[in-house]
Amino acid sequence: MTKWIDISQPLHNGIAHWPGDTAFSYEISFSKSQTGSVNIGKITTSLHTGTHVDAPFHFVNHGEKIHDLDVNLFIGKAKIIDVSHYEKIGAKELHDVDLNGVDHLLLRTSPENNPNQFPINIPYLLPDLAPFLQKCGIKLVGVDIPSVDPLDSKEMAAHHALYQHGIMILENIVLRHIEPGDYELIALPLPIMGADGSPVRAVVKRINSEGM
């Protein structure tokens, strides 16, 4: 039986986070010896640490918040492709990729990404990728880096272009151990009321050629 494969960054106290943002922290608030029955933990974190979904409200004041988004946008057929030889990924770079019947596109930009070290530079998406993906029926694009835009971008051109073309954004997935090909994807955000994003437990399962 084909198994589900985790493509999430494990959350721990040493995981990389955006410089200046809230680091992830987990601690035991009350121990079993204190309560007499259970251990109770708490977390503090930015919603954009580790594997996460950006809600449109993250970069558009009137955009949908995470609890507004249809869960079906985060479940479906995905194609994983290797684009590690590109510094910029736009429509031209994906022109020859067969996306017929694909709902989600997951981009492996580098086999060497380290979840515990925030990168200095990253490859990024070009705004012209959004209308191309919309024409192909793509509802979500995922990347194995902290952002679809350059790290120092204030314009957030790719974020805005993807939003304007109805495409969700999944960031900081882990693809270095995954072969390119066709998969089922589940990457559900938490229904956090009013939030600009959410941590995600993202998993994929290979689709055999006989079942395609």
Backbone torsions as a table, in degrees:
resi	resn	phi	psi	omega
1	MET	NA	134.6	177.9
2	THR	-69.7	132.1	-176.1
3	LYS	-101.1	155.2	172.4
4	TRP	-74.1	141.3	-178.5
5	ILE	-118.0	129.3	-180.0
6	ASP	-75.5	129.4	175.7
7	ILE	-121.2	29.9	-179.5
8	SER	-101.1	151.4	170.4
9	GLN	-80.2	124.0	176.2
10	PRO	-62.5	132.7	179.0
11	LEU	-84.8	127.1	179.1
12	HIS	-154.9	170.9	-171.2
13	ASN	-69.5	-9.6	178.3
14	GLY	-107.7	6.2	-176.8
15	ILE	-67.0	145.1	179.9
16	ALA	-66.7	148.6	176.5
17	HIS	-141.5	162.6	178.4
18	TRP	-57.0	132.5	178.8
19	PRO	-54.8	127.8	-179.6
20	GLY	88.5	-12.3	180.0
21	ASP	-87.1	174.7	-178.7
22	THR	-74.7	122.3	178.8
23	ALA	-72.9	156.4	175.1
24	PHE	-75.9	136.6	176.2
25	SER	-143.5	131.5	172.9
26	TYR	-123.1	136.5	176.4
27	GLU	-151.7	158.6	175.0
28	ILE	-82.6	116.6	178.1
29	SER	-77.5	-41.5	-179.9
30	PHE	-139.0	125.3	-179.4
31	SER	-86.4	165.6	178.5
32	LYS	-61.8	-34.0	178.4
33	SER	-66.5	-28.0	178.5
34	GLN	-79.9	-41.5	-176.2
35	THR	-87.2	-22.8	-176.8
36	GLY	84.8	-4.7	-176.1
37	SER	-143.5	-38.9	-172.0
38	VAL	-144.7	158.2	165.6
39	ASN	-90.5	139.1	179.7
40	ILE	-127.8	119.6	-178.5
41	GLY	-105.0	165.0	173.8
42	LYS	-139.8	153.8	176.9
43	ILE	-123.9	149.6	169.9
44	THR	-128.6	131.1	-176.7
45	THR	-165.3	152.4	162.2
46	SER	-69.2	149.2	177.0
47	LEU	-76.0	-2.0	-178.2
48	HIS	-116.3	23.7	173.1
49	THR	-99.5	138.5	-179.0
50	GLY	70.8	-163.8	-179.6
51	THR	-70.5	124.2	-172.7
52	HIS	-154.9	163.1	173.9
53	VAL	-107.4	136.7	171.0
54	ASP	-89.3	124.9	168.1
55	ALA	-81.3	149.9	177.7
56	PRO	-52.7	-31.9	179.2
57	PHE	-60.5	-19.2	178.2
58	HIS	-58.9	-34.5	-175.4
59	PHE	-131.6	1.1	176.2
60	VAL	-134.4	118.0	-174.2
61	ASN	-57.9	-33.6	-179.2
62	HIS	-96.0	8.0	-176.6
63	GLY	-74.8	163.1	179.2
64	GLU	-62.8	143.3	173.8
65	LYS	-90.6	168.1	-169.2
66	ILE	-59.8	-34.6	-178.3
67	HIS	-75.1	-12.2	179.4
68	ASP	-81.6	-16.2	-169.4
69	LEU	-83.0	138.4	179.0
70	ASP	-68.5	126.5	-178.4
71	VAL	-61.6	-24.0	-179.4
72	ASN	-67.1	-16.5	176.2
73	LEU	-68.2	-17.0	-172.8
74	PHE	-112.5	14.5	179.0
75	ILE	-134.4	133.7	176.6
76	GLY	153.6	-169.6	-178.0
77	LYS	-77.6	131.3	-178.7
78	ALA	-125.3	149.8	171.3
79	LYS	-117.6	128.4	175.3
80	ILE	-100.1	126.4	177.9
81	ILE	-128.6	152.1	179.3
82	ASP	-94.7	117.1	176.9
83	VAL	-121.5	27.2	-174.2
84	SER	-67.6	-12.8	178.9
85	HIS	-90.0	3.6	178.9
86	TYR	-112.6	143.1	172.6
87	GLU	-91.1	-26.8	177.1
88	LYS	-132.9	137.4	-177.1
89	ILE	-120.8	114.5	178.1
90	GLY	-130.8	-166.2	-177.8
91	ALA	-60.5	-39.1	-178.0
92	LYS	-62.2	-40.1	-177.3
93	GLU	-68.8	-25.3	-177.7
94	LEU	-108.6	9.9	-174.1
95	HIS	-56.2	-36.8	-175.3
96	ASP	-95.1	5.8	179.7
97	VAL	-83.0	129.4	178.8
98	ASP	-79.8	108.8	-179.7
99	LEU	-110.3	18.1	179.6
100	ASN	-61.7	124.4	177.8
101	GLY	78.8	6.2	-177.6
102	VAL	-94.8	135.6	177.4
103	ASP	-95.8	-34.0	-173.2
104	HIS	-131.0	139.6	178.8
105	LEU	-117.5	122.6	-179.7
106	LEU	-112.7	125.3	-171.9
107	LEU	-107.9	119.2	175.5
108	ARG	-91.5	105.4	-174.6
109	THR	-90.8	-24.9	-177.7
110	SER	-161.5	136.8	177.3
111	PRO	-81.0	-4.3	-172.3
112	GLU	-108.6	9.6	-178.2
113	ASN	-59.8	134.5	-178.1
114	ASN	-114.2	109.0	-177.7
115	PRO	-60.4	-17.7	-176.1
116	ASN	-95.8	2.5	179.4
117	GLN	-135.7	118.9	-179.6
118	PHE	-70.1	131.3	-175.0
119	PRO	-70.5	158.5	175.8
120	ILE	-87.8	-42.6	177.2
121	ASN	-134.4	151.6	177.8
122	ILE	-138.7	153.1	166.2
123	PRO	-66.4	161.3	-177.1
124	TYR	-148.4	166.0	-178.4
125	LEU	-90.9	143.5	175.3
126	LEU	-90.6	147.1	-177.7
127	PRO	-58.4	-28.7	-178.0
128	ASP	-71.1	-7.8	176.4
129	LEU	-69.9	-31.6	-174.6
130	ALA	-61.5	-53.1	179.2
131	PRO	-64.5	-31.8	176.8
132	PHE	-63.3	-46.4	-179.6
133	LEU	-67.6	-35.4	177.4
134	GLN	-61.6	-43.2	178.4
135	LYS	-62.4	-29.0	179.7
136	CYS	-84.2	-4.1	179.4
137	GLY	85.8	15.7	-179.1
138	ILE	-76.5	132.6	-179.2
139	LYS	-106.0	-16.4	-177.6
140	LEU	-151.6	140.3	172.5
141	VAL	-121.4	134.9	179.7
142	GLY	-120.2	143.8	-179.9
143	VAL	-131.9	154.4	-179.0
144	ASP	-96.5	30.9	-178.4
145	ILE	-136.2	167.2	-172.9
146	PRO	-70.3	-16.2	-175.9
147	SER	-155.0	155.0	173.3
148	VAL	-85.1	-9.9	178.3
149	ASP	-110.3	164.2	172.8
150	PRO	-55.0	147.9	-173.8
151	LEU	-62.4	-27.4	-178.6
152	ASP	-98.7	10.5	-176.0
153	SER	-70.5	134.7	171.1
154	LYS	-103.2	-25.0	-179.7
155	GLU	-75.8	-29.1	179.8
156	MET	53.3	48.7	-172.3
157	ALA	-60.7	-42.1	-179.5
158	ALA	-68.8	-42.0	176.7
159	HIS	-55.1	-49.3	-176.8
160	HIS	-67.2	-40.3	-180.0
161	ALA	-64.5	-42.9	179.2
162	LEU	-64.1	-42.0	178.0
163	TYR	-60.7	-45.6	-178.4
164	GLN	-64.5	-19.8	179.5
165	HIS	-109.7	18.1	171.3
166	GLY	70.5	32.2	-176.2
167	ILE	-115.6	124.4	178.7
168	MET	-75.4	160.3	-176.3
169	ILE	-122.9	123.5	176.3
170	LEU	-118.3	124.8	-174.1
171	GLU	-123.6	157.4	176.6
172	ASN	63.0	36.7	169.7
173	ILE	-78.4	168.2	-178.4
174	VAL	-118.5	113.1	-174.6
175	LEU	-121.9	1.7	-174.1
176	ARG	-65.2	-21.4	-179.3
177	HIS	-100.9	9.5	-175.2
178	ILE	-113.9	131.6	175.2
179	GLU	-74.6	140.6	173.9
180	PRO	-57.8	151.1	179.4
181	GLY	149.9	-163.3	-175.3
182	ASP	-101.5	134.3	-174.4
183	TYR	-141.7	162.3	162.3
184	GLU	-91.8	143.2	-179.5
185	LEU	-124.1	137.5	166.4
186	ILE	-128.8	121.2	-178.2
187	ALA	-143.2	68.7	-170.9
188	LEU	-84.8	125.8	172.2
189	PRO	-78.5	159.9	175.1
190	LEU	-77.0	146.8	179.9
191	PRO	-82.4	69.6	-177.7
192	ILE	-86.3	114.1	-174.9
193	MET	-61.0	127.0	175.2
194	GLY	78.3	6.5	-170.8
195	ALA	-85.3	154.1	178.9
196	ASP	-90.8	-0.4	178.4
197	GLY	-179.5	-176.3	179.5
198	SER	-161.5	142.8	167.3
199	PRO	-59.8	153.0	-176.5
200	VAL	-136.7	140.4	166.6
201	ARG	-101.0	101.2	-175.3
202	ALA	-98.8	132.8	178.8
203	VAL	-136.4	150.9	177.0
204	VAL	-130.9	154.4	175.7
205	LYS	-135.4	128.5	-176.3
206	ARG	-62.2	137.7	174.6
207	ILE	-97.6	116.5	179.4
208	ASN	-68.0	151.0	-177.2
209	SER	-59.7	-29.5	-179.4
210	GLU	-69.4	-25.1	-176.6
211	GLY	-97.1	3.2	-177.9
212	MET	-83.2	NA	NA
